[in-house]
Amino acid sequence: MSARRLAEKQPASFAFSDATQEQIRFWLGKFPEDRKASAVLPILWLVQQQEGWVSEPAIRAIGDLLGMPKIRVLEVATFYTMLRLQPAGRYHLQVCGTTPCMLRGAEDLKKVCHKRIGEKFDVTVDGNFSWEEVECLGGCVNAPVVAINDRYHEDLTAEDLAAIIEKLAKGEKVSPGSARGRQTSAPEGGAKALTDPSLYDGSLAQPVSLPNKPAPASS
């Protein structure tokens, strides 16, 4: 397990937004009053959604909210790698570097990130981009995969990723999913087998006579 530390530079304060407070009330409603610390992980996630990362003042605020020692909140925040402990760009790229993605070109995707964005966890001057390498994103059949914020971009080449970054930099929308047009994990270009509709539309069904079927009950 890697050691995770809070960022050296921290904001002076933190406050929950109105929208975040509304979601916090939802999560607190799931637990008894004396077990509200159970909501610490979803609330940390809500803070990251609000700020882009989890700061030390936010950790203190969560501890006060839940009646938890601050060190307990810090332990949770530093354990789960889905929680970012340093500022992130508006678009944060998570490049999967685990074996299937590595074999399918993840190293080339990391080179694109280095060239276009900079070192891992650096934020570009315009505040738009940051990136990191992560362990398995669970999309191995569509390797290599990059998660941009909460959306997966799959079957990527270096050229594909560079084009996505350029579009985002221009404020254009990009569509998540396969860069090769695959439907989930189906073959590129569509199905290659079992394409005859009669195999599944019921047209080949034949009447079935069950052996030893009981006779209808007499009235």
Secondary structure, DSSP 4 states (H G I P E B T S, - for coil): -------SS--S-----HHHHHHHHHHHTTS-GGGGGGGHHHHHHHHHHHHSS--HHHHHHHHHHHT--HHHHHHHHHH-TTS--S---SEEEEEE-SHHHHHTTHHHHHHHHHHHT-STT---TTS-EEEEEES--S-GGG-S-EEETTEEEES--HHHHHHHHHHHHTT-----EETT--STTSPTTS--SS--GGGTSSTT------TTPPPPPP-
